[in-house]
């Protein structure tokens, strides 16, 4: 996604995009195409190349999975409850005050 945002975006109306889909699909091979509603100005979506989309999926799939606390594995919950080793006793004393 960062690669997509770093590149220049081509902005096109949905009418223009639908009327010249072939042209815009070729344009999307080199830079993303942002499709907006001409009347409202609302962004309807982005058209990107298959390579850009594959890069996005790779980044998305590498991110940690988010879950609710009650969905946490019992072993992970137990390891989070363990006390950390005392590495800096002077700082620990400051936190106790």
Steps between C-alpha positions, in 0.01 A plus 500: 500500500785737575627453146156590367479820703855601409415496130306769323128426486301556185155633586214411266121521522299180513335589168836548330634181662205292381507649150872440449565201721766358268700821498486534880588135557819555299569826688467313831797281404733793563308707758186457710174645372263659754137479387266769638134580464484810282191643671592443866879483481496183712784257432343176378819297487847456361605300196852356525709248312507135601859545621406791727208304639723197566741730688210633706388144587854406602523798737150443636567133568825580682325721756418349838153362545279698736264323736295576808657422837246225568607324179859476624664158524529380865878449469550854374283642779704306759829628355374859515423460872859400584714761670782647296857449622644792695752656268531847651433491875561877537227579250267241654544676836398831341184344359409353841496847663 
